[in-house]
Structures are given as C-alpha cells and as structure tokens.
Amino acid sequence: MSGEPGEGEGDNRRREATDALDALTAEIAACRRCARLVEHRERIGEVKRASYAGWDYWARPVPGFGDPMAPLLALGLAPAAHGGNRTGRVFTGDASATFLIKAMHQAGLANQPVSDHREDGLEYAGVYVCAAVRCVPPGDRPTPEEQRTCLPYLAREMRLLPNLRVVLALGQIAFQAALRAITALGTAEDAGRRLRGKFRHGEVYRFGPGLPLVVACYHPSPRNTNTGRLSMEQLVETLAMAKGLSEGGVAAGNW
C-alpha cells in the first residue's frame, strides 16, 4: 500500500543503491589503469569489424548493468571485442550474449530474449550483470595483474547491492574473481579455504553468515555452447537454481 513505512524505506534503499552504482559506473567507464587493455580496446574501436563499420564503438571499460536491488549477481569474464566493447553494455551484441539472454528470459530474469544494443529495451529483474575484467583482453585472456586491478570494482559492486545473496560465476576466471572478492569483503579468518575452491559446473559454494553463495556455471561462449558442453537447458536450469537460492536465502546485506 502506498505510503507505508516499509515501501518508503524500500524506495530510499533503491534510490541510494542506484545513485551509488551510477557513480561507480562513471568511474569504471573512465578507467585507464591497464595500458595493454586500453590500447587493445581502442584499437578495436578504430579498426572495427567490417559488418559494424558504421558503428561508433564504445571502446571503454564496460560497467555493470541491471537491477540495483537484485539478490543475484551474474558475473562474466570480460566484454567481447565486437559485443560489449562495441555496444557499451555487458553481454550485448555478441554470440555469448545471444545465448545467455535467451536463457535469462526463459528463467524469468530478463524482460526479453535479446540483447543487441543499449537502447533495445532490455531490463533485468532480480539480477545485476557485470564482468570480472571490464575491458576486452587480447585473445580473451586477461593477465593475472589485469584481473587483480579490476577486482576492487567487483568488490565495490557487491558491497553496493543491498540485497545480494548469490553470485553466479560464468566460467573459471569469473569464479576465481568471485572467490577473491568475497574473501576481500569478508574476514581473513578462512580466506585460504575460500580461495581453494575448485570450479565445478552447477556446484554451490557457501562461505558463512553475511557472505553470498557462489554458483558455478560454464561460460555461455561459442566454444562451450557449440560443442555441447553447455546446452540451453543446462543454462536455464542453472539460472533457475541461482535465482531460487537468491530468493530463498538470508540476505547478505552490506558488508
């Protein structure tokens, strides 16, 4: 009912989370900390792919996107050269995005099954999406140093999502980033145990009170989807499981 204290408090929390994430988004988009990645992303934006010759490439770090009150965070590897690096939105305009967003729509997390460009009307419900590394890396292989440099952005996003309960890690690099971010946000008491986690598709990893669960999932890249390693049915099932856990667990809140 409009005007009830609970609703007003919810509106305030949404506004605060939105403002804080917007500020972080601007900071991420302006980042130039990794010289190799800056050179690579900008060169792609200048050379372009022939089929996108008329595009004005984003060619900057790609921030997160989604529901600021989401209990679920979906974490990928990095923007695709002619996907996020072109469009400026994570998981938008490339083959991995096509596969993932179709599955997210089937799982009730997206309002439409396509993610083509920033003005296509895509909205997420209950999920916020970002990447472990915010710039496209050569060969889709960020260096360990580049991964460490980007990690604080992920930790801050996790901290700013007030209802976060579950992190869905799409692939090995995202999985390791999730473990490191949780370790950074939690106590150092059992950091070693957290970082020893081995990636297993469909596995749920728990770290104790106040910390989100991690669900491991194969990345929806063509090398996984075209070979049958990850089917649409498997991805929808894993998304549905992560969504269910995020809706039924105890909120981690702000650390």
C-alpha angles and dihedrals in degrees: 000000000000116000097023114139093242093055093047091050089050091052091051092050091049092049092048093047092047093050093047093048091046090054091049090047090057091048093050093048090055096048118127100165099123110060095194092053094044091053093045098047093046094047090053089051090054100042095038128177114282092241090056098041091126094053124105097222118223090220093176135098110297115231127209122275135198147059111354090206094049119140089201128065117195110203124196133182106253140311117290116247094243096021118054092003088058101037101033095231127100115253093007130132103004139088095264090052092050091055097041099046092048088054093045090053090052090049092053096249099109131046093222137023097237136071109186108142141349094269098047095106097250114161129177125215118204095352137088117198128207142141134248090231117033100204127061108259124212108268090001087281115122115192120245089251092053090050091051091048092055096042097087090060090057093046091051093048090051090050092049095052100088097195099041113147106148137033116202106205112204104204138344099293092048089048093054091046090052092051092048093048092049090048090051092050097043131054123292091235097103102010092129093056091050094051092049092067113129118219113248121167111247094012120136117216121199126196107180139264117344095016127099124246119246121222115195119218134169112256113258092236121139090250088064102033097042092050094049094246088122119027126192089248092053093049094048090049092050092047090049091050092050091047091050092050091048092052097044105040131084112275113253092210122189116330 
